Amino acid sequence: MTHPDTLPMPVWRDELEHEYAGLTARMERQVPCLEWSWHLPWIDAINRLKAQRGAVIMAHSYQSPEIFHGVADITGDSLALAQQAATCAAEVIVMCGVHFMAESAKILAPGKTVLIPDLDAGCSLASSITAADVVALRARHPGVPVVSYVNTSAEVKAESDACCTSANAVEVVEAMGTEQVIFLPDRYLGSYVASKTKVELLLWHGRCEVHEKFTAQQARHARERFDAKLIAHPECPPEVWAEADFVGSTSAMTRWLAKENPPRVALITECSMAENLRSQFSHIEFFKPCNLCPHMQQITLQNIYACLRDRRHEVEVPADVATRARAALDRMLAIGRHEAV
């Protein structure tokens, strides 16, 4: 197999400018024109290849604009993508996201082939806890239910009573019907949930390496320097939420923007999300602070092409693990609202 970094550049065709005129116009604010001329042949090659393979490409909101807008058929948040995997007609799914997202898609769509362009696209939250850690926590706190954020491995989900997202975490925690809940693995999200419920949460020490870097000083600077509304993800430290005009999941942020329609916004989350929202909210000015997720950035047009061409990096979940993880996901879905991270 040819390494993605050494793939020959697809041949430029003059027709590309006409065929992708609409996409090019939408990308003017997101991608510099010099970069776009390099991306476009790859986008065209991927779109042709996925049609030949009968594949569907799914992209998380943190993917770069040339992927999110250029080649993705379905976009959104992690659990929403997994649910789409279960209902879409395609038998081959390319998950442009991180590994736990591909696992979730496989769990909900066990009969389909799920591919990920880079097996090393991980997640600091998912790697912060293991199934053995969950078993040990249960032994330390007998009878206390475990609620795990969807940003966890299939093995951790399998050891949990229910999963949750940042949008429905409070609802899922309260649905356990107990005075205490073990909440895993994000300490900051857990602290945010604890501030919204009377249930006592026993927290793990995991943190998102993207969101934990934000500071209250950065948030205040964005407000004062740009007169911007502040929107923060609950994976940020508590002192950041305290400065924010709105705190919520990525889906909730999008709805808030549509409802409030602010002229200027600082989106305190992953950078690519703001870039991707520019095309939907072209009248809103987006300002930093933001941080790039290094794992999401491992997905590139080149390795998407190689993934499709060679059907490489198929994601499998052992049947016994998948069955128990599916039960935890299904319990969350049965509780009610199910928006993703």
N, C-alpha and C positions, 0 to 999 in steps of 0.2 A: 504494500500500500504506500502511496505517496503521502508524505507528511503534509498537512494543510499549509504550512508555511512555505513549502516549496512547490505548490501547485502553480502551473502556468497560468498567466493572466488570461481571462477570456478575451476573445477577439472583439474589439470595438466595431460596432455596426452603426453607420450614420442614421439608420432608422430608429435607433434607440431614443434619440432626442424627441422624435414624434410620438413613438409608442408610449413613452413614459413622461410626456409633457405635463400631465396633471399631477403626477407624483413629484416631479421636479419643482413645480410651482409651490406645492405644499411644503417642500423641504428647504425652501430658500432661507427660512429663519433658523432652521435647526442644523443644517450641514453646510459648511463653506463650499462655494462652487467648485474649487479645485479638488476637494475631497470627493464631491459628488460625482465628478467625471470618472474618478477611479472606482467608486462603489457601483455605479450603474451597470457595467458589464457583469459584475458578480451577481447583482440582483436579477438581471435578466437570465443568466445561466441557471441560477437556483430556481426561479419560477418555471423555467422550461423543464428542469429535471424533476421537480416535485410533481408536475403534471404527468410526466412519463411514469413516475413511481406510484402514482395514486396516493400521494402522501399529503398530510396537512401539517403546516408549521404553526406552532403555538409560541407566543412570546410574552413573557412577563413584562409588567410595566417598567421594570428597571433595565430592560434591554436598550441598547443604543438605537437612535432614530432610524438609521438605515436598515436595521433588522425589524424593529417594531412596525414601521410604516412600509418598508420596502418589500419584505418577503413573508411576513406573518399573515396567516389566514384568520387566526383567532388570537386576540390579545386580552389581557386582563391580569387578575391576581391569581395567586397560586392555586387555591382551592377551586376557584371558578374555572381555571384551565383544566384541572383534573376532572371536573364534572363534565366539561365539554368533551374531553377525551372519551368519556363513557357514552356520550350521545351522538357524536359526529359519525358520519358514514365511513370515513377513511379507516383503513386497516393498519396504516403506518403513520405514526405520530412522531414528529421531531419536536422535542421540548427545548425551547430556547429559554433556559432558566438554570436553576441549580439542581443538584442531584435529588434532594428530598422532593422537589416538585415532580421530577420524572417518576420517582417511586410512587407518589400519590396518584399520578395518572395511571400507572400500571396497576395499582391496587383497585382503582375504580373501573378500569378497563382491562381486566386480566387477559382477555382473548386477543388483544391488539399488540402489535409490535411498537414499543416505545423506545425511541432513540434519543440520545443526548449528544450534542456535538463535542463536548469535552467532559470526560469522566471526572476530571479534577475540579470541576466547577462545584465547589462546596458551599458551606454556610457556617459561620462561627457559632451560631445558635445550635444548629444541628450537631456540630462536633463537640459542643460543651457538655453533653450528657449521653450516657450509654444505657442500654437496657439493664445492665447490671446495677447501675446507679439507681434506677427506678425500683428494682427489686429490693435493694438495700433500704431505700426510703420507705417502702411499704413495710418492711420488717421493723423499722424504727418507729413507724406510726401506724400500728395495726388498725384496720377498719377505716382509715381515712382515704377517701377516693382521690384518684390522680387525674388531673386535667392537664393535657399536654398541648401546647401551641402547635399548629400545623408545621412550623419550622423545626421539625424533628425528623429523625430517621424512621423508617418503617418499623424497625425493632423497638424503638421507644414508644411509638404509637401502639404497638401490639401489647405493651405492658401497661397501657393506660386505660382508664375507665371511659374517658371521652376525650376528644380533641376539641380545640377551639380556634378561632381566629381573633385578630385584634378587635374586630367589630362585634363579635358575639361573646367574647370571653366572660363578661359579667353575667350574661344570661345563662351560659353553660355552667359556670361556677354555682350559681344559685339553684340551678336545676338538680344539682347533686343532692340537695336536701339535707346537708350536714352542716354542723357548726364550723368544721375545719375542712379545707381542701388543700392537697398538695398541688401547687401550680408550677409547671415547668415549661421551658427552662429560663425564660427571660425575666431577670430580676426587675428591670424597669417597667416592663409591661405588667408584671405581677403587682408592682407597687401602684401602678395606675388603676388596675382592677380593684385592688384592695381599698383604694380611696373612694370607690363607687359602690361598695357592698359592705354588709355587716358580717359576711363570712370571713373567718380568719384564714388567711392564706399562708401556707408554709412554702417559702420560696427557694429556688435554686439560685446559683450564682452566675448563670449564663447572661451574656450581653451580646447585642449585635455590634460588630466592629465598625459598622457604618454609622449607626445612630448614637452610639455611646460617646462619640468624639465631639458632638455638638455641645456648646456652652451657652449659658444665659447671656454672657457678654456678646457673643455672636448674634444672638437673637435680638438683643437690644440695639446693637449697631445697625442691623438691617431695618429695624423700625425707624430709628432716628435718622439714618443716612438717606433712606429711600422713601420714607413715609409709607411703608408697606405693611399690609396685614400679615400676621405670622400664623402659619399653619404647621403643626408639628405632629409627627408620628409618636404614638405612646411608647415606642421602644427607645425614645430619647430619655435622658436623665430628667428627674422631676423638676429641677430648676429651670429646664427649658420649657416644659409644659406650662409652668407658672407664668411665663412671659407670653404665651401663645394666645391668639384670638380664637383658635379652634384646635382641638386635638382629636385625631381620629385615624382610622385605617386609610389605605390608599383609595379605596372605593368611596369612603366617606368624604375624603378630601375633594375628590372630583365632584361629588354632589354638592358640597358646600360652595365650591367655586361657581357652579351653575346657579345656585340659589342666591348667593350674596353678590356675585359679579363685581368684585373689588377691582379698582383700576391697577393696583400694584400689590404683588404678593411675594413673600419670601417663603418658599416651600422647604421646611426643615426636614429633609429626608434625602433619599438617593437622587443624585443629579439628573440621571436619565429620565426620571419621571417628569420633572419640570420641562425638559426638552420635548418629551412626547406630548405633553399637555398644550404646548404652544400652538399646535395646529388646531386643537379643539377650541382653545380660548385665545384666539389671535389678538383680541383687543386688550388682554391682560398682560402687563409687564411682569416678568418673573425675575427675581433677584436671588443671589446667593444669600445665606449659606447653603451649601449642599456638599455631600461627599459621594464619590463614586464607589460602588461595590466592586472590589477587585475580582470576586468570583463571577459576577454577572458579566464583567468585561472580558472574561476568558472565552465567551461565545462570540465568534466572528463570522463574517460572511464566508470566509474561506473554509472554516471547519464545519459550517452548516452544509456547504457544498460537498465536502468530503464525506460527511455523515450520510447524506442522501445517496451519493454515488456508490459508496461501499457498504451501505447499511451497517455502519460501524457504531460501536458503543451502545449495544442494546441493553436496556435496563431490565433486570429480573428481580423479583421478590419471592423468596421461598413461600410455598403454598401455606404452610402453617402460620408463618408470620403475616402474610397477606390477609388471611382469614381473620385473625385477631385485630390487626390494624384496621381492617374494613369495619369491624364491629365498633371500634372507637370513633371512626369517622361517621358511621351511620347513626350512632347515638347523638352526636352533635347535630347532624342534619335533621334528626327527628325532633330536636328541641325547638328549632325555629329558624331564626335568621341565620344565614350562612354566607356572609361576605368574607373575602379572604384578606391576607396581609397586604 
